[in-house]
């Protein structure tokens, strides 16, 4: 059954993560950590007129966290704050409540659908979404970059 979640496409995405590193002048930096496995994703974010204008991330996670981070990096530029909040809610519902996968430009995230059967893997898969929304919240609150909001995911939330 692990072959379902560690399929060829997930491994390809994990091996090819765009936008690695840090932004020179992010408006916000946020981290999310899985207490269960120790995976961690830190994102740097910049926004203009309510849309993501720049993005970078440091991904220290399993293949699932890497794959979801890879897909985030491929699609995040130009996304609105509300779109990214909705995406996090959709991903959480897909994994934890048998909800449908994201649609539109985010539909490739459906590759992570088999993870729903492996509760212990939910937290690492959701790290990038939690960190991005945390960064958006910091920007909207007028928070300074470098104020690392380390949100911890336990896999049970």
C-alpha contacts under 8 A as a table, 3 or more apart, distances in Angstrom:
res1	aa1	res2	aa2	distance
1	X	4	X	5.50
1	X	5	X	7.50
2	X	5	X	5.43
2	X	6	X	6.11
3	X	6	X	5.06
3	X	7	X	5.64
4	X	7	X	5.55
4	X	114	X	6.17
5	X	10	X	7.46
5	X	64	X	7.87
5	X	112	X	6.90
5	X	114	X	5.52
5	X	115	X	5.72
6	X	10	X	5.93
6	X	11	X	6.43
6	X	63	X	7.47
6	X	64	X	7.64
7	X	10	X	5.45
7	X	11	X	6.36
8	X	11	X	5.20
8	X	12	X	6.15
9	X	12	X	4.95
9	X	13	X	6.15
9	X	111	X	7.41
10	X	13	X	5.17
10	X	14	X	6.09
10	X	63	X	7.05
10	X	64	X	6.95
10	X	67	X	5.60
10	X	111	X	7.03
10	X	112	X	7.70
11	X	14	X	5.00
11	X	15	X	6.15
11	X	63	X	6.51
11	X	67	X	7.23
12	X	15	X	5.17
12	X	16	X	6.35
12	X	67	X	7.97
13	X	16	X	5.18
13	X	17	X	6.44
13	X	66	X	7.21
13	X	67	X	4.86
13	X	70	X	5.91
13	X	71	X	7.37
14	X	17	X	6.17
14	X	63	X	5.40
14	X	64	X	7.31
14	X	65	X	7.96
14	X	66	X	4.68
14	X	67	X	4.46
14	X	70	X	6.59
15	X	66	X	7.93
16	X	70	X	6.98
17	X	20	X	6.79
17	X	66	X	7.14
17	X	67	X	7.60
17	X	69	X	7.18
17	X	70	X	4.50
17	X	71	X	7.96
17	X	73	X	7.41
18	X	70	X	6.21
18	X	73	X	5.98
18	X	74	X	6.77
19	X	55	X	6.92
19	X	56	X	4.95
19	X	57	X	6.48
19	X	73	X	6.24
20	X	56	X	5.57
20	X	57	X	5.11
20	X	58	X	5.80
20	X	59	X	7.64
21	X	56	X	5.64
21	X	57	X	5.41
21	X	58	X	5.53
22	X	43	X	7.73
22	X	44	X	6.18
22	X	56	X	5.27
22	X	57	X	6.11
22	X	58	X	7.22
23	X	26	X	5.45
23	X	44	X	6.03
23	X	45	X	7.63
23	X	54	X	7.83
23	X	55	X	7.00
23	X	56	X	5.91
25	X	145	X	7.74
26	X	29	X	6.75
26	X	44	X	5.52
26	X	45	X	5.38
26	X	46	X	5.36
26	X	145	X	5.82
27	X	44	X	7.45
27	X	45	X	5.91
27	X	46	X	5.03
27	X	47	X	7.41
27	X	139	X	6.24
27	X	143	X	7.73
27	X	144	X	6.38
27	X	145	X	4.96
28	X	44	X	5.80
28	X	45	X	5.42
28	X	46	X	6.86
28	X	135	X	5.25
28	X	136	X	7.46
28	X	138	X	6.18
28	X	139	X	6.04
28	X	143	X	6.96
28	X	144	X	6.18
28	X	145	X	4.05
28	X	146	X	6.53
28	X	147	X	7.08
28	X	148	X	7.78
29	X	42	X	6.92
29	X	43	X	5.55
29	X	44	X	4.50
29	X	45	X	6.43
29	X	135	X	5.79
29	X	145	X	5.50
29	X	146	X	5.60
29	X	147	X	6.48
29	X	148	X	5.44
29	X	149	X	7.35
30	X	42	X	5.52
30	X	43	X	5.47
30	X	44	X	6.81
30	X	131	X	5.31
30	X	132	X	7.11
30	X	134	X	6.06
30	X	135	X	5.24
30	X	147	X	7.46
30	X	148	X	4.80
30	X	149	X	4.93
30	X	150	X	6.14
30	X	151	X	7.84
31	X	40	X	6.88
31	X	41	X	5.53
31	X	42	X	4.09
31	X	43	X	6.36
31	X	131	X	5.21
31	X	134	X	8.00
31	X	148	X	6.41
31	X	149	X	6.07
31	X	150	X	4.66
31	X	151	X	6.20
32	X	40	X	5.71
32	X	41	X	5.51
32	X	42	X	6.54
32	X	127	X	5.41
32	X	128	X	7.26
32	X	130	X	6.36
32	X	131	X	5.23
32	X	149	X	8.00
32	X	150	X	5.46
32	X	151	X	4.68
32	X	152	X	5.42
32	X	153	X	6.73
33	X	38	X	6.35
33	X	39	X	5.71
33	X	40	X	4.42
33	X	41	X	6.67
33	X	124	X	7.73
33	X	127	X	6.71
33	X	150	X	7.16
33	X	151	X	6.47
33	X	152	X	4.74
33	X	153	X	5.75
34	X	37	X	5.73
34	X	38	X	5.16
34	X	39	X	5.28
34	X	40	X	6.49
34	X	123	X	5.68
34	X	124	X	5.85
34	X	127	X	7.36
34	X	152	X	5.96
34	X	153	X	4.79
34	X	154	X	5.54
34	X	155	X	7.07
35	X	38	X	5.45
35	X	39	X	7.73
35	X	152	X	6.66
35	X	153	X	6.28
35	X	154	X	5.15
35	X	155	X	7.81
36	X	120	X	7.47
36	X	123	X	7.84
36	X	154	X	5.97
36	X	155	X	6.88
37	X	124	X	7.65
38	X	61	X	7.66
39	X	60	X	5.71
39	X	61	X	4.24
39	X	62	X	6.61
39	X	65	X	7.51
39	X	124	X	6.08
40	X	59	X	6.32
40	X	60	X	5.16
40	X	61	X	5.72
40	X	124	X	7.76
40	X	127	X	7.11
41	X	57	X	6.97
41	X	58	X	5.80
41	X	59	X	4.68
41	X	60	X	6.09
41	X	61	X	7.02
41	X	65	X	7.99
41	X	127	X	6.11
41	X	128	X	6.05
41	X	131	X	7.01
42	X	57	X	5.47
42	X	58	X	5.17
42	X	59	X	6.60
42	X	128	X	7.80
42	X	131	X	6.61
43	X	55	X	7.16
43	X	56	X	5.84
43	X	57	X	4.26
43	X	58	X	6.51
43	X	128	X	7.64
43	X	131	X	6.27
43	X	132	X	6.46
43	X	135	X	7.42
44	X	55	X	5.62
44	X	56	X	5.18
44	X	57	X	5.98
44	X	135	X	7.41
45	X	52	X	7.09
45	X	53	X	7.83
45	X	54	X	5.90
45	X	55	X	4.80
45	X	56	X	6.84
45	X	132	X	7.61
45	X	135	X	6.48
45	X	136	X	7.60
46	X	52	X	5.91
46	X	53	X	5.53
46	X	54	X	4.99
46	X	55	X	6.45
47	X	50	X	6.06
47	X	51	X	5.24
47	X	52	X	4.32
47	X	53	X	4.89
47	X	54	X	6.82
47	X	139	X	7.90
48	X	51	X	5.44
48	X	52	X	6.44
48	X	53	X	5.91
50	X	80	X	5.74
50	X	81	X	6.25
51	X	77	X	7.56
51	X	78	X	5.28
51	X	79	X	5.33
51	X	80	X	4.32
51	X	81	X	6.37
52	X	55	X	7.30
52	X	76	X	6.66
52	X	77	X	5.10
52	X	78	X	5.04
52	X	79	X	5.56
52	X	80	X	6.41
52	X	81	X	7.65
53	X	77	X	5.68
53	X	78	X	6.18
54	X	77	X	6.32
55	X	73	X	7.26
55	X	76	X	7.50
55	X	77	X	7.10
56	X	73	X	7.53
59	X	65	X	7.71
59	X	66	X	6.51
59	X	69	X	7.36
60	X	66	X	7.74
61	X	64	X	7.51
61	X	65	X	5.19
61	X	66	X	5.88
61	X	124	X	6.89
62	X	65	X	5.35
62	X	66	X	6.11
62	X	124	X	7.19
63	X	66	X	4.90
63	X	67	X	5.93
64	X	67	X	5.06
64	X	68	X	6.25
64	X	112	X	7.71
64	X	121	X	7.68
64	X	124	X	6.66
64	X	125	X	5.34
65	X	68	X	5.34
65	X	69	X	6.04
65	X	124	X	4.97
65	X	125	X	4.55
65	X	126	X	7.18
65	X	127	X	6.71
65	X	128	X	7.34
66	X	69	X	5.05
66	X	70	X	5.95
67	X	70	X	4.97
67	X	71	X	6.33
67	X	125	X	7.99
68	X	71	X	5.20
68	X	72	X	6.16
68	X	109	X	7.12
68	X	112	X	7.76
68	X	125	X	6.08
68	X	126	X	7.51
68	X	128	X	6.83
69	X	72	X	4.95
69	X	73	X	6.17
69	X	128	X	5.50
70	X	73	X	5.24
70	X	74	X	6.34
71	X	74	X	5.08
71	X	75	X	6.44
71	X	106	X	7.88
71	X	108	X	7.61
71	X	109	X	7.00
72	X	75	X	5.46
72	X	76	X	5.57
72	X	128	X	7.24
72	X	129	X	7.92
73	X	76	X	5.57
73	X	77	X	7.69
74	X	77	X	7.76
75	X	78	X	7.92
75	X	79	X	7.56
75	X	105	X	7.02
75	X	106	X	7.12
76	X	79	X	5.38
79	X	83	X	6.22
79	X	84	X	6.76
80	X	83	X	5.10
80	X	84	X	6.39
81	X	84	X	5.28
81	X	85	X	6.27
81	X	133	X	7.74
81	X	136	X	6.51
82	X	85	X	5.02
82	X	86	X	6.01
83	X	86	X	5.12
83	X	87	X	6.04
84	X	87	X	4.85
84	X	88	X	6.22
84	X	129	X	7.61
84	X	132	X	7.64
84	X	133	X	6.82
85	X	88	X	5.23
85	X	89	X	6.38
85	X	133	X	6.16
86	X	89	X	5.06
86	X	90	X	6.09
87	X	90	X	4.99
87	X	91	X	6.09
87	X	102	X	6.91
87	X	129	X	7.64
88	X	91	X	5.18
88	X	92	X	6.09
88	X	126	X	7.66
88	X	129	X	5.27
88	X	130	X	7.00
88	X	133	X	7.79
89	X	92	X	5.13
89	X	93	X	6.06
90	X	93	X	5.08
90	X	94	X	5.95
90	X	99	X	7.28
90	X	100	X	7.48
90	X	101	X	6.81
90	X	102	X	6.24
91	X	94	X	4.96
91	X	95	X	6.23
91	X	101	X	6.78
91	X	102	X	7.02
91	X	126	X	7.38
92	X	95	X	5.35
92	X	96	X	5.83
92	X	97	X	7.62
92	X	126	X	7.20
93	X	96	X	5.21
93	X	97	X	4.82
93	X	98	X	6.41
93	X	99	X	5.00
93	X	100	X	7.64
94	X	97	X	5.88
94	X	98	X	5.03
94	X	99	X	4.00
94	X	100	X	5.44
94	X	101	X	5.69
94	X	113	X	6.92
94	X	116	X	7.11
95	X	98	X	6.05
95	X	99	X	7.12
95	X	113	X	6.76
95	X	115	X	6.65
95	X	116	X	4.21
95	X	117	X	7.88
95	X	122	X	6.72
96	X	99	X	7.70
96	X	116	X	6.29
96	X	119	X	7.84
96	X	122	X	7.86
98	X	116	X	7.28
101	X	107	X	6.82
101	X	109	X	6.94
101	X	110	X	5.23
101	X	113	X	7.01
102	X	106	X	5.68
102	X	107	X	4.99
102	X	108	X	7.90
102	X	109	X	6.60
102	X	110	X	6.79
103	X	106	X	5.57
103	X	107	X	4.34
104	X	107	X	5.42
105	X	108	X	7.59
106	X	109	X	5.90
107	X	110	X	5.82
108	X	111	X	5.99
109	X	112	X	5.71
109	X	113	X	7.61
110	X	113	X	5.16
111	X	114	X	7.35
112	X	115	X	5.63
112	X	116	X	7.97
113	X	116	X	5.97
114	X	117	X	6.11
114	X	118	X	7.83
115	X	118	X	5.27
115	X	119	X	7.38
115	X	121	X	6.60
115	X	122	X	6.78
116	X	119	X	6.31
116	X	122	X	7.03
118	X	121	X	5.57
118	X	122	X	7.03
119	X	122	X	5.37
119	X	155	X	6.93
120	X	123	X	7.03
120	X	155	X	6.07
121	X	124	X	5.76
121	X	125	X	6.41
121	X	155	X	7.20
122	X	125	X	5.19
122	X	126	X	6.21
122	X	155	X	5.67
123	X	126	X	5.24
123	X	127	X	6.27
123	X	153	X	5.67
123	X	154	X	6.16
123	X	155	X	4.32
123	X	156	X	7.73
124	X	127	X	5.34
124	X	153	X	7.99
124	X	155	X	7.80
125	X	128	X	7.45
126	X	129	X	5.47
126	X	130	X	6.35
127	X	130	X	5.23
127	X	131	X	6.14
127	X	153	X	7.34
128	X	131	X	5.19
128	X	132	X	6.08
129	X	132	X	5.23
129	X	133	X	6.24
130	X	133	X	5.33
130	X	134	X	6.11
130	X	151	X	7.42
131	X	134	X	5.02
131	X	135	X	6.19
131	X	151	X	7.23
132	X	135	X	5.11
132	X	136	X	6.25
133	X	136	X	4.97
133	X	137	X	6.12
134	X	137	X	5.07
134	X	138	X	6.30
134	X	149	X	6.83
134	X	151	X	7.71
135	X	138	X	5.03
135	X	139	X	6.29
135	X	149	X	7.75
136	X	139	X	5.10
136	X	140	X	6.13
137	X	140	X	5.14
137	X	141	X	6.03
138	X	141	X	5.06
138	X	142	X	6.10
138	X	143	X	4.74
138	X	144	X	7.44
139	X	142	X	5.00
139	X	143	X	5.52
139	X	144	X	7.61
140	X	143	X	7.47
143	X	147	X	7.10
144	X	147	X	5.87
145	X	148	X	7.51
153	X	156	X	7.71
153	X	157	X	6.98
154	X	157	X	6.48
